[in-house]
Amino acid sequence: MTAAADAFEARYRTDPDPWDTLTSDYEREKRRQTLEACGPGPFAAACDLGAGTGALAMELAPRCERLVALDGAPTAVAAASERLAPFAHAEARVAAVPEGLPDSESYDLIVASEILYYLDDAALEATVAWIDGALKPSGRLVAVHWTGTAPDLRRDAVAVGVALARGVAGRQETVVDGQFRLEVVAR
């Protein structure tokens, strides 16, 4: 586990939902708009980066033939696995970003929710390169990030959008909704 994954694991061990992903109005609205930006599907294969406890993955699963939800915190992955249990085609895996990203899979949809701005420069560059390589020719990337600031964020949501524009081929659309910023890249 990386130092960042250790820090997230500590948060999940202290509080099973440290960002109130299941209960806050902000999270519900962000999830609603993220799912809308994903489109109705069906998606042959989708990947949820930084899936946390699986709140988004649980709602995304019915739109997918196969869904992989990745997170670096084992406690969060255990919760996501429980949420995804009704969906035989969905799985949650422990995977540090970018080190643990699947290297031989490709996806119609990749979702990165509130993860990319935690990465240092090298990890962000590697993750963006992975996204560009793993996204199918007709695929869609949906990245959503809070527009606020916090001491553990390496960059803001605007800088994430710039990195994605530079590194992921496709037509990019940005939607800013007060507290969060959605980047959609469609090929």
Secondary structure, DSSP 4 states (H G I P E B T S, - for coil): --HHHHHHHHHHHH-SSTT-TTT-HHHHHHHHHHHHHH-S--BSSEEEET-TTSHHHHHHGGGBSSEEEEES-HHHHHHHHHHHTT-TTEEEEE--TTTTS-SS--EEEEEEES-GGGS-HHHHHHHHHHHHHHEEEEEEEEEEEESS--TT-SS-HHHHHHHHHHHS-SEEEEEEETTEEEEEEE-
